Amino acid sequence: QVQLVESGGGLVQAGGSLRLSCAASGRTISAYGMAWFRQAPGKDREFVSYIARVVGRTYYADSVNGRFTISRDYASNTVYLQMNSLKPEDTAVYYCAATSRALYGSNYQLRQTYDDWGQGTQVTVSS
């Protein structure tokens, strides 16, 4: 099991940027595929981005592709989500998640693929 703590959320104007961090402890992130999900008020938690355990392949939801970038730093055992050109519809609580399961098809988009979750960090984008 790995413990995950998100940080970096806040209030930003539309068009601005934020970088979220997900600090892992207990185990090295090199053993896990890592993802970001988000949940807006009254909506289901949705997939945002994934970075694979091996090779570091990345995947993005269509709604954020080209604006968000996921990355990982093994030295600090941290995963990042750089968010640029933010829109009001990006407002949500953002969660970091980890999985040791094998990647197949598009299972990286499914909540049940992930065993460990952080507590979330709030991102609010004003218009």
C-alpha positions as CSV (number, residue, x, y, z in Angstrom):
1,Q,0.0,0.0,0.0
2,V,1.2,3.5,-0.8
3,Q,0.1,6.7,1.0
4,L,-0.7,9.7,-1.3
5,V,-0.9,13.4,-0.3
6,E,-2.0,16.0,-2.8
7,S,-1.1,19.7,-2.7
8,G,-1.0,22.7,-4.9
9,G,-4.7,23.4,-5.4
10,G,-6.1,26.9,-5.0
11,L,-8.1,29.7,-6.7
12,V,-7.0,30.9,-10.1
13,Q,-8.5,33.0,-12.9
14,A,-9.5,31.5,-16.2
15,G,-6.4,31.2,-18.4
16,G,-4.1,30.8,-15.5
17,S,-2.0,27.8,-14.4
18,L,-1.5,25.6,-11.4
19,R,0.8,22.7,-10.6
20,L,-0.6,19.9,-8.4
21,S,1.7,17.6,-6.5
22,C,1.1,14.1,-5.2
23,A,3.7,13.0,-2.7
24,A,3.9,9.2,-2.2
25,S,5.2,7.4,0.9
26,G,5.4,3.8,2.0
27,R,6.5,2.5,-1.4
28,T,8.3,3.9,-4.5
29,I,6.1,5.2,-7.3
30,S,8.2,3.2,-9.8
31,A,6.0,0.2,-8.8
32,Y,2.8,1.9,-9.7
33,G,0.8,3.4,-12.5
34,M,-0.3,6.8,-11.3
35,A,-3.3,8.9,-12.2
36,W,-5.2,12.0,-11.5
37,F,-9.0,12.1,-11.3
38,R,-11.3,15.0,-10.4
39,Q,-14.8,15.4,-9.0
40,A,-16.9,18.5,-9.4
41,P,-19.9,19.2,-7.2
42,G,-22.8,17.0,-8.0
43,K,-20.9,15.0,-10.6
44,D,-19.1,11.6,-10.6
45,R,-15.4,11.4,-10.2
46,E,-13.8,11.4,-13.7
47,F,-10.5,10.4,-15.2
48,V,-8.0,13.2,-16.0
49,S,-4.6,11.8,-16.7
50,Y,-2.5,8.6,-16.3
51,I,1.3,7.9,-16.4
52,A,2.3,4.3,-16.8
53,R,4.7,2.5,-14.5
54,V,6.9,1.3,-17.3
55,V,8.3,3.6,-20.1
56,G,6.2,6.5,-18.7
57,R,3.5,6.5,-21.4
58,T,0.9,9.1,-20.7
59,Y,-2.9,9.4,-21.4
60,Y,-5.3,12.3,-21.0
61,A,-9.0,12.9,-21.0
62,D,-10.1,14.7,-24.2
63,S,-11.2,17.7,-22.1
64,V,-7.7,18.4,-20.8
65,N,-5.5,17.1,-23.6
66,G,-3.1,19.8,-24.8
67,R,-3.6,21.8,-21.6
68,F,-2.5,19.4,-18.8
69,T,0.8,17.5,-18.4
70,I,1.4,14.6,-16.0
71,S,4.9,13.8,-14.9
72,R,6.7,11.9,-12.2
73,D,10.0,12.4,-10.3
74,Y,11.5,9.3,-8.8
75,A,14.0,11.1,-6.7
76,S,11.2,12.9,-4.7
77,N,8.7,10.0,-5.2
78,T,6.2,12.6,-6.5
79,V,3.7,12.8,-9.3
80,Y,2.8,16.2,-10.8
81,L,-0.1,17.6,-12.9
82,Q,0.8,20.8,-14.6
83,M,-2.5,22.6,-15.6
84,N,-2.4,25.4,-18.1
85,S,-5.1,27.5,-19.8
86,L,-7.5,26.7,-17.0
87,K,-11.2,27.0,-17.5
88,P,-14.1,27.4,-15.1
89,E,-15.2,23.8,-16.0
90,D,-11.9,22.6,-14.5
91,T,-13.1,23.5,-11.1
92,A,-13.2,20.3,-9.0
93,V,-11.5,18.4,-6.2
94,Y,-8.5,16.7,-7.8
95,Y,-7.4,13.3,-6.5
96,C,-4.2,11.3,-7.0
97,A,-4.5,7.5,-7.4
98,A,-2.1,4.6,-7.7
99,T,-2.4,1.1,-9.1
100,S,-0.2,-1.9,-9.3
101,R,-2.5,-3.7,-11.8
102,A,-1.5,-4.4,-15.4
103,L,-2.6,-1.9,-18.0
104,Y,-4.9,-3.2,-20.6
105,G,-7.3,-1.5,-23.0
106,S,-8.4,1.7,-21.4
107,N,-8.7,0.4,-17.8
108,Y,-6.5,3.3,-16.7
109,Q,-9.7,5.5,-16.9
110,L,-11.7,3.4,-14.5
111,R,-11.9,4.2,-10.8
112,Q,-11.9,0.5,-9.8
113,T,-8.5,0.0,-11.3
114,Y,-6.9,2.0,-8.5
115,D,-6.3,0.7,-4.9
116,D,-4.8,3.8,-3.2
117,W,-6.2,7.3,-3.2
118,G,-5.2,10.7,-1.7
119,Q,-7.5,13.0,0.1
120,G,-7.8,15.5,-2.7
121,T,-7.0,19.1,-3.3
122,Q,-9.5,21.8,-4.4
123,V,-9.0,23.7,-7.6
124,T,-11.3,26.6,-8.3
125,V,-11.1,28.5,-11.6
126,S,-13.0,31.9,-11.7
127,S,-14.3,33.4,-14.9
